[in-house]
Amino acid sequence: MTEIVIWLIAFALILYFSLKRWETSVSAGLNKVMPRAIKSDDDNRWVWSLALAVLGATTLVRPIDMLLTAIVIGVLALVARKVAGWAMGKANFH
């Protein structure tokens, strides 16, 4: 029960501060790290703030789970990249 309360408090605080400081710092920070393909001119402040709040609260409550998830995603991306490179090398584009 304590873990849920801590997660809810962290979620609420992160959501509040990311919405409050959207124009000054959060939007600019996201624009620096996002690839051009997923950038849009729409105001997606609620979507990104909710996503940041969920990830931030989960990282605060269960940091090892988030670290292991990031490692697994990184390994899978590396394997997919290597397999794609191998397949492109084997493909015959005549």
Secondary structure, 3 states (H helix, E strand, C coil): CHHHHHHHHHHHHHHHHHHHCHHHHHHHHHHHHCCHHHCCCCCCHHHHHHHHHHHHHHHHHCHHHHHHHHHHHHHHHHHHHHHHHHHHHHCCCC
